[in-house]
């Protein structure tokens, strides 16, 4: 039942309605309960569903029914996805097959005309494997036309085959990087990538497909998140952005690779405090989403979150809050970010109100959102207790945090988080310690990078809380000053 609820959560309102109609068409009997159960789950009902459906407890029947719906739903999502994601590929293949039929029927002129359409369509979506088939067909019947010389066709086919092999090499490289992901060795991503590209005889240029660029960006982002070192991938992401801008826009799932790449680039630019460059990238992404509205459900929440963060760190806090307030309450990234907004502005009642809605266990949130999200939530809760002067609860939560996260923070090499909470503990037990010059200097040494330009914007936001206590300035203004001073 949990899996079924999670799968239903992937559907928007229109897709839920379409699936309900799909079930109704499949039903052979009028007393089938599947649509009733589906509607209950869509509305968020989870209690006593068997009684609601059958008028009495019947857990076995409910289990069988939910499994049946889950199988139908998986099939529905796969069918919908196939129809949407592969339409461009299918168009190329249809044209290719049609041209072959025309050739077999001795309709040579029509065959080449159709084959040219297939060639043009496949080139537009960088479908190198399909292009291989098209060029093979062209070569097979090349003696029946005079438009292109055999040598020209052979050269074009070889160029395409090289691009196909290049994409295969990138995918292989991606797999090898993922296999090494568990390694504890700390080697800069740009050095790892340069070595890997050289070993595979690959170049980072406009010949790489959108799919290949997305795979490389995924590796870079995973590295940065794992090592909390977004500055190390900044130049790489800026280079990829330049390549994307120089490439033509594509359709279908190829457009999705472009949009996902733009999102990863925007995320990196934001974490590096490059707010104006990030805004340009988010605007490009928003334009793409308007052109390919079928992908809005996949990316619109991410775009809204980034745009909201840009508003907030540019001083437009009201715009930032209003934008995230419109997001679904199930968007946990948005909810935690709202907590951060209100905390920065001193609205601790609103933070408490929002935190009460995040009432699942840390284990549940870690499974759904990852350990980093859970750590951020706990830190906000501890700082909120300090602001509200809950002495006993602060000490309790600090000790619990140490027990719960000390091991994973050590494994993830997140020493600054541990150092931050130690300083928070020392400050809360003795607020006057912030008047000690040596202690204040040690804060900067422990919590900030030697080069402020390398500092992550979120890490800087937590450091700003301590700095605001030292200077007496508001937290929000302190954060804006830090970002403005060390950003772009």
For each residue, the residues with C-beta under 8 A, 3 or more apart:
1: 4 5 46 62 63 66
2: 5 6
3: 6 7 70
4: 1 7 8 41 66 69 70 73
5: 1 2 8 9 41 46
6: 2 3 9 10
7: 3 4 10 11 70 73 74 77
8: 4 5 11 16 38 41 42 73
9: 5 6 330
10: 6 7 77
11: 7 8 15 16 19 77
12: 15 16 297
13: 16 17
14: 17 18
15: 11 12 18 19 80 297
16: 8 11 12 13 19 20 38 42
17: 13 14 20 21
18: 14 15 21 22 76 80
19: 11 15 16 22 23 38 72 73 76
20: 16 17 23 24 35 38 39
21: 17 18 24 25
22: 18 19 25 26 72 76
23: 19 20 26 27 34 35 38 69 72
24: 20 21 27 35
25: 21 22
26: 22 23 72
27: 23 24 30 32 34 35
28: 32
29: 32
30: 27
31:
32: 27 28 29 35
33: 36 37 53 54 65
34: 23 27 37 38 65 68 69 72
35: 20 23 24 27 32 38 39
36: 33 39 40 53
37: 33 34 40 41 49 53 62 65 66 69
38: 8 16 19 20 23 34 35 41 42 69
39: 20 35 36 42 43
40: 36 37 43 45 49 52 53
41: 4 5 8 37 38 44 45 46
42: 8 16 38 39
43: 39 40
44: 41
45: 40 41 49 52
46: 1 5 41 49
47:
48: 51 52
49: 37 40 45 46 52 53 62
50: 53 54 56 57 58 59 61 62
51: 48 54 55 56 57
52: 40 45 48 49
53: 33 36 37 40 49 50 58 61 62 65
54: 33 50 51 58 61 62
55: 51
56: 50 51
57: 50 51
58: 50 53 54 61 62
59: 50 62 63
60: 63 64
61: 50 53 54 58 64 65
62: 1 37 49 50 53 54 58 59 65 66
63: 1 59 60 66 67
64: 60 61 67 68
65: 33 34 37 53 61 62 68 69
66: 1 4 37 62 63 69 70
67: 63 64 70 71
68: 34 64 65 71 72
69: 4 23 34 37 38 65 66 72 73
70: 3 4 7 66 67 73 74
71: 67 68 74 75
72: 19 22 23 26 34 68 69 75 76
73: 4 7 8 19 69 70 76 77
74: 7 70 71 77 78
75: 71 72 78 79
76: 18 19 22 72 73 79 80
77: 7 10 11 73 74 80 81
78: 74 75 81 82
79: 75 76 82 83
80: 15 18 76 77 83 84
81: 77 78 84 85
82: 78 79 85 86
83: 79 80 86 87
84: 80 81 87 252 294
85: 81 82 252 253 256
86: 82 83 89 90 252 253
87: 83 84 90 91 252
88: 91 92 121 125 127 250 251 252 253 254
89: 86 92 93 125 127 130 252
90: 86 87 93 94
91: 87 88 94 95 121
92: 88 89 95 96 118 121 122 125 127 130 134
93: 89 90 96 97 130
94: 90 91 97 98
95: 91 92 98 99 114 115 117 118 121
96: 92 93 99 100 115 118 130 133 134 137
97: 93 94 100 101
98: 94 95 101 102 114
99: 95 96 102 103 111 112 114 115 118 137
100: 96 97 103 104 111 137
101: 97 98 104 105
102: 98 99 105 107 108 110 111 114
103: 99 100 106 107 108 111 137 141 144
104: 100 101
105: 101 102
106: 103
107: 102 103 110 111
108: 102 103 111 112 141 144 145
109: 112 113
110: 102 107 113 114
111: 99 100 102 103 107 108 114 115 141
112: 99 108 109 115 116 141 144 145 147
113: 109 110 116 117
114: 95 98 99 102 110 111 117 118
115: 95 96 99 111 112 118 119 134 137 138
116: 112 113 119 120
117: 95 113 114 120 121
118: 92 95 96 99 114 115 121 122 130 134
119: 115 116 122 123 131 134 138
120: 116 117 123 124
121: 88 91 92 95 117 118 124 125
122: 92 118 119 125 127 130 131 134
123: 119 120 126 131
124: 120 121 248 250 251
125: 88 89 92 121 122 250 251 252 254
126: 123 163 209 210 211 250 254
127: 88 89 92 122 130 131 254
128: 131 132 160 161 163 164 167 209
129: 132 133 164
130: 89 92 93 96 118 122 127 133 134
131: 119 122 123 127 128 134 135 160 164
132: 128 129 135 136 157 160 161 164
133: 96 129 130 136 137
134: 92 96 115 118 119 122 130 131 137 138
135: 131 132 138 139 153 156 157 160
136: 132 133 139 140 157
137: 96 99 100 103 115 133 134 140 141
138: 115 119 134 135 141 142 148 153 157
139: 135 136 142 150 153 154 157
140: 136 137
141: 103 108 111 112 137 138 144 145
142: 138 139 145 148 150 153
143:
144: 103 108 112 141
145: 108 112 141 142 148
146:
147: 112
148: 138 142 145 152 153
149: 152 153
150: 139 142 153 154
151: 154 155
152: 148 149 155 156
153: 135 138 139 142 148 149 150 156 157
154: 139 150 151 157 158
155: 151 152 158 159
156: 135 152 153 159 160
157: 132 135 136 138 139 153 154 160 161
158: 154 155 161 162
159: 155 156 162 163
160: 128 131 132 135 156 157 163 164
161: 128 132 157 158 164 165
162: 158 159 165 166
163: 126 128 159 160 166 167 207 209
164: 128 129 131 132 160 161 167 168
165: 161 162 168 169
166: 162 163 169 170 202 207 208 212
167: 128 163 164 170 171 208 209 211 212
168: 164 165 171 172
169: 165 166 172 173 200 201 202
170: 166 167 173 174 202 208 211 212 215 216
171: 167 168 174 175 212 215
172: 168 169 175 176 200
173: 169 170 176 177 196 197 200 202
174: 170 171 177 178 215 216 218 219
175: 171 172 178 179
176: 172 173 179 180 196
177: 173 174 180 181 192 196 219
178: 174 175 181 219
179: 175 176
180: 176 177 183
181: 177 178 222 226
182:
183: 180
184:
185:
186: 227
187: 191 192
188: 191 192 232
189: 192 193 219 220 223 224 232 233 236
190: 193 194 232 233 235 236
191: 187 188 194 195
192: 177 187 188 189 195 196 223
193: 189 190 196 197 216 219 220 236
194: 190 191 197 198
195: 191 192 198 199
196: 173 176 177 192 193 199 200
197: 173 193 194 200 202 203 204
198: 194 195 201 202
199: 195 196
200: 169 172 173 196 197
201: 169 198
202: 166 169 170 173 197 198
203: 197 207
204: 197 208 216 239 240 243
205: 208 243
206: 243 246 247
207: 163 166 203
208: 166 167 170 204 205 212 213 216 243
209: 126 128 163 167 212 213 254 257
210: 126 213 214 244 247 250 254 255 257 258 261
211: 126 167 170 214 215 254 257
212: 166 167 170 171 208 209 215 216
213: 208 209 210 216 217 240 243 244 257 261
214: 210 211 217 218 257 258 260 261 264
215: 170 171 174 211 212 218 219
216: 170 174 193 204 208 212 213 219 220 240
217: 213 214 220 221 237 240 261 264 265
218: 174 214 215 221 222 264
219: 174 177 178 189 193 215 216 222 223
220: 189 193 216 217 223 224 233 236 237 264 268
221: 217 218 224 225 233 264 267 268
222: 181 218 219 225 226
223: 189 192 219 220 226 227 229 232 233
224: 189 220 221 227 228 229 230 232 233 268 271
225: 221 222 228 372
226: 181 222 223 412
227: 186 223 224 232 413
228: 224 225 413 414 456 459
229: 223 224 232 233 454
230: 224 233 234 268 271 272 456
231: 234 272 449 453 454 455 456
232: 188 189 190 223 224 227 229
233: 189 190 220 221 223 224 229 230 236 237 268
234: 230 231 237 238 268 269 272 274
235: 190 238 239
236: 189 190 193 220 233 239 240
237: 217 220 233 234 240 241 264 265 268 269
238: 234 235 241 242 265 269 277
239: 204 235 236 242 243
240: 204 213 216 217 236 237 243 244 261 265
241: 237 238 244 245 262 265 281
242: 238 239 245 246
243: 204 205 206 208 213 239 240 246 247
244: 210 213 240 241 247 258 261 262 265
245: 241 242 284
246: 206 242 243
247: 206 210 243 244 258
248: 124
249: 255 258 288 291
250: 88 124 125 126 210 254 255 257 258
251: 88 124 125 254 255 292
252: 84 85 86 87 88 89 125 255 256
253: 85 86 88 256 257
254: 88 125 126 127 209 210 211 250 251 257 258
255: 210 249 250 251 252 258 259 288 291 292 295
256: 85 252 253 259 260 292 295 298
257: 209 210 211 213 214 250 253 254 260 261
258: 210 214 244 247 249 250 254 255 261 262 288
259: 255 256 262 263 285 288 289 292 295 299
260: 214 256 257 263 264 299
261: 210 213 214 217 240 244 257 258 264 265
262: 241 244 258 259 265 266 281 284 285 288
263: 259 260 266 267 285 299 302 303 306
264: 214 217 218 220 221 237 260 261 267 268
265: 217 237 238 240 241 244 261 262 268 269 281
266: 262 263 269 270 278 281 282 285 306
267: 221 263 264 270 271 306
268: 220 221 224 230 233 234 237 264 265 271 272
269: 234 237 238 265 266 272 274 275 277 278 281
270: 266 267 273 274 275 278 306 309 310 457
271: 224 230 267 268 456 457 458
272: 230 231 234 268 269 456 457
273: 270 313 453 455 457 460 483 486 487 488
274: 234 269 270 277 278 487 488
275: 269 270 278 279 310 313 314 483 487 488
276: 279 280 488
277: 238 269 274 280 281 488
278: 266 269 270 274 275 281 282 306 310
279: 275 276 282 283 310
280: 276 277 283 284
281: 241 262 265 266 269 277 278 284 285
282: 266 278 279 285 286 303 306 307 310
283: 279 280 286 287
284: 245 262 280 281 287 288
285: 259 262 263 266 281 282 288 289 299 303
286: 282 283 289 290 303 307
287: 283 284 290 291
288: 249 255 258 259 262 284 285 291 292
289: 259 285 286 292 293 295 296 299 300 303
290: 286 287 293
291: 249 255 287 288
292: 251 255 256 259 288 289 295
293: 289 290 296
294: 84
295: 255 256 259 289 292 298 299
296: 289 293 299 300
297: 12 15 300
298: 256 295
299: 259 260 263 285 289 295 296 302 303
300: 289 296 297 303 304
301: 304 305 327 328 331 333 334
302: 263 299 305 306
303: 263 282 285 286 289 299 300 306 307
304: 300 301 307 308 323 324 326 327 334
305: 301 302 308 309 324 327 331 333 334 337
306: 263 266 267 270 278 282 302 303 309 310
307: 282 286 303 304 310 311 323
308: 304 305 311 312 319 320 321 323 324 334 337
309: 270 305 306 312 313 320 337
310: 270 275 278 279 282 306 307 313 314
311: 307 308 314 316 317 319 320 323
312: 308 309 316 317 320 321 341 344
313: 273 275 309 310 457 479 480 483
314: 275 310 311
315: 480
316: 311 312 319 320
317: 311 312 320 321 341 344 345 476
318: 321 322
319: 308 311 316 322 323
320: 308 309 311 312 316 317 323 324 341
321: 308 312 317 318 324 325 338 341 342
322: 318 319 325 326
323: 304 307 308 311 319 320 326 327
324: 304 305 308 320 321 327 334 337 338 341
325: 321 322 338
326: 304 322 323
327: 301 304 305 323 324 331 334
328: 301 331 334
329: 335 357
330: 9
331: 301 305 327 328 334 335
332: 335 336 358 365 368 369 373
333: 301 305 336 337 369 373
334: 301 304 305 308 324 327 328 331 337 338
335: 329 331 332 338 339 354 357 358
336: 332 333 339 340 358 373 376 377 380
337: 305 308 309 324 333 334 340 341
338: 321 324 325 334 335 341 342 354
339: 335 336 342 343 351 354 355 377 380
340: 336 337 343 344 380 461
341: 312 317 320 321 324 337 338 344 345
342: 321 338 339 345 347 348 350 351 354
343: 339 340 346 347 348 351 380 383 384 387 475
344: 312 317 340 341 461 475 476 479
345: 317 341 342 475 476
346: 343 474 475 476
347: 342 343 350 351
348: 342 343 351 352 384 387 388
349: 352 353
350: 342 347 353 354
351: 339 342 343 347 348 354 355 380 384
352: 348 349 355 356 384
353: 349 350 356 357
354: 335 338 339 342 350 351 357 358
355: 339 351 352 358 377 380 381 384
356: 352 353 359
357: 329 335 353 354
358: 332 335 336 354 355 365 377
359: 356
360: 364 365
361: 364 365
362: 365 366 374 377 378 404
363: 366 367
364: 360 361 367 368
365: 332 358 360 361 362 368 369 373 374 377
366: 362 363 369 370 371 373 374
367: 363 364
368: 332 364 365
369: 332 333 365 366 373 374
370: 366 373 374
371: 366 374 375 405 408 412
372: 225 375 376
373: 332 333 336 365 366 369 370 376 377
374: 362 365 366 369 370 371 377 378
375: 371 372 378 379 405 409 414 417
376: 336 372 373 379 380 458
377: 336 339 355 358 362 365 373 374 380 381
378: 362 374 375 381 382 397 401 404 405
379: 375 376 382 383 401 417 420 421 462
380: 336 339 340 343 351 355 376 377 383 384
381: 355 377 378 384 385 397
382: 378 379 385 386 394 397 398 401 421 424
383: 343 379 380 386 387 424 465
384: 343 348 351 352 355 380 381 387 388
385: 381 382 388 390 393 394 397
386: 382 383 389 390 394 424 428
387: 343 348 383 384
388: 348 384 385
389: 386
390: 385 386 393 394
391: 394 395 428
392: 395 396
393: 385 390 396 397
394: 382 385 386 390 391 397 398 428
395: 391 392 398 399
396: 392 393 399 400
397: 378 381 382 385 393 394 400 401
398: 382 394 395 401 402 421 424 425
399: 395 396 402 403
400: 396 397 403 404
401: 378 379 382 397 398 404 405 421
402: 398 399 405 406 421
403: 399 400 406
404: 362 378 400 401
405: 371 375 378 401 402 408 409 417
406: 402 403 409 410 418
407: 410 411
408: 371 405 411 412
409: 375 405 406 412 414 415 417 418
410: 406 407 413 414 415 418
411: 407 408
412: 226 371 408 409
413: 227 228 410
414: 228 375 409 410 417 418
415: 409 410 418 419
416: 419 420 446 447 459
417: 375 379 405 409 414 420 421
418: 406 409 410 414 415 421 422
419: 415 416 422 423 446 447
420: 379 416 417 423 424 446 447 462 463 466
421: 379 382 398 401 402 417 418 424 425
422: 418 419 425 426
423: 419 420 426 427 443 446 447 466
424: 382 383 386 398 420 421 427 428 466
425: 398 421 422 428 429
426: 422 423 429 430 433 439
427: 423 424 430 431 433 434 466 469
428: 386 391 394 424 425 431
429: 425 426
430: 426 427 433
431: 427 428 434 469
432: 435 436
433: 426 427 430 436 439
434: 427 431 439 440 466 469 470
435: 432
436: 432 433 439 440
437: 440 441
438: 441 442
439: 426 433 434 436 442 443
440: 434 436 437 443 444 470
441: 437 438 444 445
442: 438 439 445 446
443: 423 439 440 446 447 463 466 470
444: 440 441 447 448
445: 441 442 448
446: 416 419 420 423 442 443
447: 416 419 420 423 443 444 459 462 463 466
448: 444 445 452 455 460 463
449: 231 452 454 455
450: 454
451: 454 455
452: 448 449 455 485 486
453: 231 273 486
454: 229 231 449 450 451
455: 231 273 448 449 451 452 459 460 486
456: 228 230 231 271 272 459 460
457: 270 271 272 273 313 460 461 483 487
458: 271 376 461 462
459: 228 416 447 455 456 462 463
460: 273 448 455 456 457 463 464 479 482 483 486
461: 340 344 457 458 464 465 479
462: 379 420 447 458 459 465 466
463: 420 443 447 448 459 460 466 467 482
464: 460 461 467 468 475 478 479 482
465: 383 461 462 468 469 475
466: 420 423 424 427 434 443 447 462 463 469 470
467: 463 464 470 471 478 482
468: 464 465 471 472 473 474 475 477 478
469: 427 431 434 465 466 472
470: 434 440 443 466 467
471: 467 468 478
472: 468 469
473: 468 477 478 481
474: 346 468 477 478
475: 343 344 345 346 464 465 468 478 479
476: 317 344 345 346 479 480
477: 468 473 474 480 481
478: 464 467 468 471 473 474 475 481 482
479: 313 344 460 461 464 475 476 482 483
480: 313 315 476 477 483 484
481: 473 477 478 484 485
482: 460 463 464 467 478 479 485 486
483: 273 275 313 457 460 479 480 486 487
484: 480 481 487
485: 452 481 482
486: 273 452 453 455 460 482 483
487: 273 274 275 457 483 484
488: 273 274 275 276 277
